[in-house]
Amino acid sequence: MPRKTPTPNLAGLSSGLEGASTRLRKTFRYDPDSDSDIPEVMDEQEQESLITTLTHQNRASNTLTLRLLFSLPILSSLPYLITFLSPSLPSPIFSVLAISSLASTLYLLYTLPTTSTGFPFLDKPPMVQGRRVNPPVVKGPLEEYLPWLNLLLAAVALLLGLVQERIGKGGPHPVLLGALPGLVYGVCVGVKRVMAGVDVEGELGGLRYGYKGA
């Protein structure tokens, strides 16, 4: 029997991260003069092992999620490829714009870091010793402007879909075909934002460094 492809469990990883964070907070904030029960104490080696394990799980989950995202623009381009074979379906210009947007989405998925969307106002800087820093990032013109250009391509494809619907051309569901590139790009950006929100080093690493400096 063919093996089933495992699905990424971002919710489970987030739950494990929250539990580990709570456990470390109890360790770091333990007051020996308190009358409450002594919390479970983790030594430095256990802390490092826990953070390393969760980091590896997070990276594996992100890698699997990214592979699944690769399939979205590829599969979504199939309806537009069919239009080149049938003159009754949307015009070639409409299909070229949609495929260009989907190809841009695929390129950005391949070239950008796993949790980077390409939009500075969405991407959070990484955590270093409990503080966010802005490392110097060198981007080429394509990586810098392609996310915005892709938004423009998706918007134009949607407008053409609306025009096709209004004039009664473009085959079945032209509005849906026009909106599909933007939907695919939006899903990819949204999933990357979710992956960026699971920050093992930022959450637990800051607690670890805070404890060492106490």
Secondary structure, 3 states (H helix, E strand, C coil): CCCCCCCCCHHHHHHHHHHHHHHHHHHHCCCCCCCCCCCCCCCHHHHHHHHHHHHHHHHHHHHHHHHHHHHHHHHHCHHHHHHCCCCCCCCHHHHHHHHHHHHHHHHHHHHCCCCCCCCCCCCCCCEECCEECCCCCCCCHHHHHHHHHHHHHHHHHHHHHHHHHHCCCCCCCHHHHHHHHHHHHHHHHHHHHHHHHCCHHHHHHHHHHHHHCC
